[in-house]
Amino acid sequence: MPIWIVFAEIIGGLLGFGALVDYIAKKRCIELDPEEGIKNASDAEQIYVENYLYQTKENNNHFQ
């Protein structure tokens, strides 16, 4: 069996699993709001994420 078929099956399986999870979430009316998720994070986690996003933004500005 060629290796590209194996990779295609893995990618197809991941996409199918993602679609199934999305379908179940929509069926059960589960809302995934990132702003709600950050409220449950500790102060240290919030600071870490904000620093990471700032550094990523700065790195992207240097390449333009």
C-alpha positions in Angstrom: 0.0 0.0 0.0 1.5 3.4 -1.0 2.4 5.7 1.9 0.3 8.6 0.4 -2.9 6.4 0.8 -2.0 6.0 4.5 -1.6 9.7 4.9 -4.8 10.4 3.0 -6.7 8.0 5.3 -5.2 9.6 8.5 -6.1 13.1 7.3 -9.6 12.0 6.2 -10.1 10.3 9.6 -9.1 13.5 11.4 -11.4 15.6 9.2 -14.3 13.2 9.7 -13.8 13.1 13.5 -13.8 17.0 13.5 -17.0 17.1 11.5 -18.6 14.6 13.8 -17.7 16.6 16.9 -18.9 19.8 15.2 -22.2 18.1 14.3 -22.7 16.8 17.9 -21.9 20.3 19.3 -24.4 21.9 17.0 -27.1 19.3 17.7 -26.8 19.8 21.5 -26.6 23.6 21.1 -23.2 23.8 22.7 -21.7 27.3 22.2 -17.9 27.5 22.2 -17.1 31.1 23.0 -13.3 31.9 23.4 -14.1 34.9 25.6 -15.9 32.6 28.1 -13.0 30.1 28.2 -10.5 32.8 29.1 -12.6 33.7 32.2 -11.9 30.3 33.6 -8.1 30.6 33.2 -5.8 31.6 36.0 -4.1 35.0 36.0 -0.8 33.3 35.1 -2.4 31.6 32.1 -3.9 34.8 30.9 -0.6 36.7 31.2 1.2 33.8 29.4 -1.3 33.8 26.5 -1.2 37.6 26.2 2.6 37.7 26.1 2.7 34.9 23.5 0.2 36.7 21.3 2.1 40.0 21.6 5.4 38.3 20.7 3.8 36.5 17.7 2.4 39.8 16.5 5.7 41.5 16.9 7.5 38.7 15.0 5.0 38.9 12.2 5.5 42.7 11.9 9.3 42.3 11.4 8.8 40.0 8.4 6.5 42.4 6.5 
